Amino acid sequence: MHPWRFWWSHLRVPLTLFVILATVFATTQLDLTIARAIFFDAAHAQWIGADSWTVNELLHTSGRWAIRVLLALVLALWIATWVERDWRELRRPAAFFMVAALLSMGVVGLLKTLTNVDCPWDLVPFGGRFPYVELFADRPDALRVGRCFPAAHASSGYALLALYFTFRERHAALAKLGLALGLLTGLTFGLAQQARGAHFVSHDVWSAFLVWTVSLSVYAFAFRARLWESVRYDVSHEASVAARQLAPAVHVAGRSGLGAGIARAARQRRARRAALGRPHLHLQHADPAERPANRD
């Protein structure tokens, strides 16, 4: 399949969902409604995850380090493929996963510094000091620069979506598992950040779509939707080597081996003719005039 066709076939459904959700969040106050209803405790004027060890230490701090360790391990694997010949088939998949994950998180992190959007915990409706400004509304110049959109921590979880493309050519079940793992991890990281007051739901929607688009684009265009080509090359190379190794043996066999095979086949044919019986053979080869007129 052509890279552009593959790219579009894997983008159109996520793009449709994204456009619908992004439009709804941008034109309504659904972000505020969800935050008030689920994540902000108005009675105690604090976010429900503000003092939670699970949210702050396990899902945020430890989760961030878990992704870093995973990327370090993949980098070590990629380096090992240059040393261990038997691991060369993993070189392109490892390279793709690193590039896709790092580029995805990098794009989200860069946009976070440029979009000038506040975190929920800084807003007046939740005990902060700054007014709520809709996502694409004109922000007053007097306000300090905000750096909370899109959701960077959630993007590190969604970066695991690259596992889908890593395994899709080899193992469909693992590819689906990678897709589910990326969605689940990104969603979990995102919910944890919303419970802390660091992001709104719309921030995570944008992060998920950006990560998927970046990973898909890297796979389709930079790697031409093929991560395991080296395996096919190695197999053909090894086959040619084996053929060259067998060539001397075939040459030694030479004509004697071929002649012996022909003679053996001729003897087998003569034995089958003898088994059929001479009278029957004579009948088959008799002239039409000598054959019986009545064949019933």
C-alpha positions in Angstrom: 0.0 0.0 0.0 1.2 3.5 -0.9 2.4 5.4 2.2 -0.1 8.2 1.7 -2.9 5.8 1.4 -1.8 3.8 4.4 -1.5 7.1 6.4 -4.9 8.3 5.5 -6.6 4.9 6.1 -5.3 5.0 9.7 -5.9 8.7 10.3 -9.5 9.3 9.0 -11.4 7.7 11.9 -9.2 9.2 14.7 -9.4 12.6 12.9 -13.2 12.5 12.7 -13.5 11.7 16.4 -10.9 14.4 17.2 -12.6 17.1 15.2 -16.0 16.3 16.9 -14.5 16.3 20.4 -12.2 19.3 19.9 -15.1 21.3 18.5 -17.3 20.5 21.4 -14.7 21.4 24.1 -13.7 24.6 22.2 -17.2 25.9 21.9 -18.6 25.0 25.3 -17.6 25.0 28.9 -17.6 21.2 29.1 -14.1 21.2 30.5 -15.2 23.3 33.5 -18.3 21.2 34.0 -16.4 17.9 34.1 -13.7 19.3 36.4 -16.2 20.6 38.9 -18.3 17.4 38.8 -15.5 14.9 39.1 -12.1 16.2 40.0 -12.6 19.3 42.2 -13.9 19.1 45.7 -15.7 22.4 46.2 -16.5 21.7 49.8 -12.8 21.5 50.7 -11.7 23.8 47.9 -9.1 21.4 46.6 -8.5 18.9 43.8 -9.3 15.3 44.8 -5.8 14.1 43.9 -3.9 16.9 45.5 -2.7 14.9 48.5 -3.0 11.4 47.0 0.2 9.3 47.0 -1.2 7.2 44.2 -1.8 10.2 41.9 1.3 12.2 42.7 4.0 9.7 43.4 2.9 6.5 41.6 1.1 7.7 38.5 2.9 11.0 38.0 6.4 10.7 39.2 6.9 7.0 38.9 5.0 6.8 35.7 7.2 9.4 34.2 10.3 7.5 35.2 8.8 4.2 33.9 8.5 5.7 30.4 12.1 7.0 30.6 13.4 3.6 31.7 11.5 1.9 28.9 13.0 4.2 26.3 16.5 3.6 27.8 16.0 -0.1 27.5 14.9 0.2 23.8 17.9 2.4 23.2 20.1 -0.3 24.7 18.5 -2.9 22.5 19.1 -0.8 19.4 22.7 -0.5 20.3 23.0 -4.2 20.9 21.7 -4.9 17.4 24.9 -3.5 16.1 26.9 -5.9 18.2 24.9 -9.1 18.2 24.2 -10.4 14.6 21.2 -12.5 15.7 19.4 -9.3 16.9 19.7 -7.3 13.7 16.1 -7.9 12.8 15.1 -5.8 15.8 17.1 -2.8 14.7 14.4 -1.0 12.7 11.5 -1.7 15.1 13.6 -0.4 18.0 14.7 2.7 16.1 11.1 3.3 15.1 9.7 3.1 18.6 12.4 5.4 20.0 11.9 8.0 17.2 8.1 7.9 17.3 7.9 8.1 21.1 10.5 10.8 21.5 9.1 12.9 18.7 5.5 12.6 19.9 6.4 13.7 23.4 8.7 16.4 22.0 5.9 17.9 19.8 3.5 18.0 22.7 6.1 19.5 25.0 7.0 22.1 22.4 3.3 23.1 21.9 2.9 23.3 25.6 5.4 26.2 25.8 3.8 28.0 22.8 0.0 27.8 23.3 -0.3 30.1 26.3 -3.0 28.2 28.2 -3.3 28.1 32.0 -3.5 25.0 34.2 -6.9 24.5 35.9 -5.3 24.8 39.3 -4.3 28.4 38.4 -7.9 29.5 37.5 -10.3 31.5 39.6 -13.1 29.0 39.5 -10.8 26.5 41.3 -9.2 28.8 43.8 -6.5 30.2 41.5 -5.6 33.8 40.5 -6.3 33.9 36.8 -9.5 34.0 34.8 -10.7 31.2 32.7 -10.1 31.8 29.0 -11.6 29.5 26.4 -9.2 27.5 24.4 -9.1 29.6 21.3 -10.4 32.9 22.7 -8.3 36.1 22.7 -6.2 36.0 25.9 -5.5 39.4 27.6 -2.0 40.5 27.2 -1.7 41.4 30.9 -1.9 37.8 31.9 1.3 35.9 32.4 2.2 33.2 29.9 0.5 29.8 30.6 2.2 26.5 29.8 -0.3 23.8 30.3 -1.7 22.8 26.9 -1.6 20.1 25.5 -1.0 17.5 28.3 2.6 16.5 28.3 2.4 13.7 31.0 -0.5 12.0 29.2 1.5 12.2 26.0 4.2 10.0 27.5 1.6 7.3 28.1 0.0 7.7 24.7 3.5 7.4 23.2 3.1 3.6 23.8 0.7 3.7 20.9 3.8 3.3 18.7 3.8 -0.3 19.9 0.9 -0.9 17.5 3.0 0.0 14.5 6.0 -1.8 15.9 4.2 -5.2 15.9 1.5 -4.9 13.2 3.6 -6.6 10.5 4.5 -9.6 12.7 1.9 -10.3 15.3 -1.6 -8.9 15.1 -2.4 -9.8 18.7 0.7 -8.0 20.0 -0.2 -5.0 17.9 -3.7 -4.8 19.3 -2.2 -5.3 22.8 0.2 -2.4 22.2 -2.7 -0.2 21.0 -4.7 -1.0 24.1 -1.7 -0.5 26.4 -1.0 3.0 24.8 -4.6 4.1 25.2 -4.9 2.8 28.8 -1.6 4.3 29.9 -2.3 7.6 28.3 -5.8 7.7 29.7 -4.6 6.7 33.2 -1.8 9.4 33.2 -4.4 11.9 31.9 -6.9 11.2 34.6 -4.2 11.4 37.3 -3.3 14.9 36.0 -6.9 16.0 35.9 -7.3 14.8 39.5 -4.3 17.0 40.5 -5.8 20.0 38.6 -3.0 20.1 36.1 -5.1 19.6 33.0 -8.6 19.6 31.5 -10.1 16.7 29.5 -9.6 18.6 26.3 -5.9 18.8 26.9 -5.7 15.0 26.9 -7.8 14.8 23.7 -5.4 16.9 21.9 -2.4 15.0 23.2 -3.8 11.6 22.2 -4.5 12.8 18.7 -1.1 14.5 18.3 0.7 11.4 19.5 -1.2 9.1 17.2 -0.6 11.4 14.2 3.1 11.7 14.8 3.6 8.0 15.4 1.6 7.2 12.2 3.5 9.7 10.2 6.9 8.4 11.3 5.8 4.9 10.5 4.2 5.6 7.1 6.8 8.1 5.7 10.1 7.8 7.6 10.0 4.0 7.7 7.7 3.4 4.6 5.4 1.2 6.7 8.0 -1.5 6.9 10.0 -2.3 10.0 11.1 -5.9 9.3 12.7 -5.6 5.9 16.1 -6.7 7.3 14.6 -10.1 8.1 13.7 -10.7 4.5 17.1 -9.5 3.4 18.9 -11.8 5.8 16.9 -14.8 4.7 17.7 -14.3 1.0 21.3 -13.6 1.8 21.6 -16.8 3.9 19.8 -18.7 1.1 22.4 -17.5 -1.5 25.2 -18.4 0.8 23.7 -21.9 1.3 23.4 -22.3 -2.5 27.0 -21.4 -3.0 28.0 -23.9 -0.4 26.0 -26.6 -2.1 27.3 -25.8 -5.5 30.6 -27.8 -5.2 28.7 -30.9 -4.0 26.4 -30.7 -7.0 29.4 -30.3 -9.3 31.1 -33.4 -7.8 27.9 -35.4 -8.4 28.2 -34.4 -12.0 27.0 -36.5 -14.8 27.3 -39.8 -13.0 24.7 -38.8 -10.5 22.4 -37.5 -13.2 22.9 -40.6 -15.3 22.2 -42.9 -12.4 18.9 -41.2 -11.8 17.9 -41.5 -15.4 18.8 -45.2 -15.5 16.9 -45.9 -12.3 13.8 -44.1 -13.7 14.0 -46.2 -16.9 14.2 -49.4 -15.0 11.2 -48.5 -13.0 9.2 -47.8 -16.2 10.2 -51.1 -17.7 9.1 -52.9 -14.5 5.7 -51.2 -14.7 5.2 -52.3 -18.3 6.1 -55.9 -17.5 3.5 -55.9 -14.7 0.8 -54.9 -17.1 1.2 -58.2 -19.1 2.0 -58.8 -22.7 -1.4 -59.9 -24.0 -3.0 -56.7 -22.8 -0.2 -54.6 -24.3 -0.6 -56.4 -27.6 -4.3 -55.6 -27.6 -3.7 -52.0 -27.0 -1.2 -51.7 -29.8 -3.0 -53.9 -32.4 -4.0 -52.4 -35.7 -7.7 -51.3 -35.9 -8.5 -54.1 -38.3 -7.2 -56.8 -35.9 -9.2 -55.5 -32.9 -12.5 -57.2 -32.1 -15.5 -55.6 -33.6 -17.8 -56.3 -30.6 -16.5 -54.2 -27.6 -19.4 -55.0 -25.3 
